[in-house]
Amino acid sequence: MKTLLKTGILTFFTFGLLVYSLMAQDKAQFNIDDSKIALNGYSAVSYLDLNLAQRGDKDYMSEYEEVKYFFVNAEQKKKFDTNPGKYLPQFGGYCATGVAINAKFRTDPNKFLVRNGKLYLFLNSIEVDALQVWLADEKSLTKKAYENWPKLSQ
């Protein structure tokens, strides 16, 4: 019964995402548009250090691997510049649940989860709340996402 429920949730999730048509570019390693701004302009430091989604300010910007990151203040920028790897989102900032089903989907910056010092982002649409799907089967979906990401990130 539990397996059937998980399968149903994932099937619904997959269908909802396809209907919503939020597939990102197939070969993009980072979830960014032409502006190359990460996290839709939200501060990676706020997510990880404060567990908050806070929009960053372009006056406090750092560039890492040709991607721009915005921060709330100079202190956050300095923290990121000292150790950018600590603050990078998992799976290039794509929806973690999407990566678990071998797909790349854009995310809602307000739908996130910090686990073991890692930032996971999720899609939120009329059809599905990907964070809730993730939480319903976190262990299995985490494993699948990490298995899928090396190939998806190519």
N, C-alpha and C positions, 0 to 999 in steps of 0.2 A: 504493500500500500504506500509506504514511504517513497519507494523508488518510482512508483506510478505518479505520485504527486510531484516529485522532482522533475520527472520527464515532462509532465504537463506544464509546469511553470516554465521550464526552458523552452518548450515548444511555443507557448504563448509569447514569451519574451522575444524569441527569434521572429515570429510572425509580426509582432508589434513593431519591431525595429525595421523590418523590411517594408511594412506599410508606411511607416514614418519617413522612410527614405533618408536616413541620416548616415549612410555609408560614407566614410572619409576616403580620401585618396588611398589607393591600394599600396603604394610604395612609400608613403610618408612615415618616417620613423617617429616624428613628433606631431602631436595633435595641435597644429598651428595652421593659420591661413597665410596669405601672401605677406602680411605684416610681420610675420615671424614672432608674434607675441605669445608667450606661453601662458597657460592657465587662464585664458581670456582676460589677462591683465590683473588677476588676483595674486596676492602675495604668497609664495611658497613657504616663507618663514612663518606667516600667520597661521597657515594650515598646520604645520608641524609643531611649532612652539606654543601656539595659543589655542589650537583646535578650533580655529575660526576661519570662515571665508571672508577675507577683507580685500577689497579692491585696492590694488597698489597705485602709486602715483608715478607718472612718467618721469618726474624729476629725480626719482630714486630708481634708476634702471641699471641693470647689469646684463651683459651679454655672455652667454656660455654656449659653446658649440653652435654658434651662429643663431641662437635663439635668445630673444629678449625676455627678461624677467623684471617685473615691476614690484616695488616694495612700498610699505606704508611710510617708512622713515629711513634715515641714514643708518641707524643702528641695525635694522633688518638687512639692508644692503650689505653692510660690512660682514654680518654673519654669513650671508650667502656667499660673498666673495671669498671668505676664508675657507669654506667647505661646501662648494656647490653640490657635490654628489649626495650629501646628506639631505638636501632639499628637493631633489628632482623627483617628480611624480613617477610612480610605477607605470610601466607599459607606455612610456612616451606621453602620458597624459590622456590616453584613450580610455574609454569605458572598460573597467576591469571585467565586468560581466560579459561584455562583448568579446574581449580577448579570450575569455574562457570558452566561448563558442566559435573561436577562430575568425573573428571579425573585428573591424575597427569602427567605432562609433564616437561621434563627438560627445562632449559631456556638458553637464550643468555644473557650473563652478560651486553651486551651493549643495551639491550632492557629493559628499566625500566621506572618507573613512581613514583614520590614522590608526594603523596597527603595527606594533613593534617598530615604531620609528619610521614607518613607510606610509606614503600618501597614495591612496587609491581614489580615483575619480569615477563618477557614474553618470549615465544618461538618465534623464527624467523627462518623460513625455506623457501625453494623454493616455497612451496605451500601456505604459509600463514604468515602474519605478525600479530601475536596475539595482539600486542599493538594497532594496528590500529582497529582490531575487537573490542577490549575493549573500545577504545575511541568512537567508533560509537554508543555504547549503554552502557556507563559507569555506569549509575545509576542502571539499571536492572542487569547487570553482577556483579556489586559489591555486590548487595543484594544476588544474587544467590550464589556467591562464599562464602560469610560469612555463609550462610545457609548450604552449602555443607561441609565446612571445618571440623566441629567437627567429622563427620562420616569418612571422608577421612583420617583424621589424626590418626585414631585408628590403 
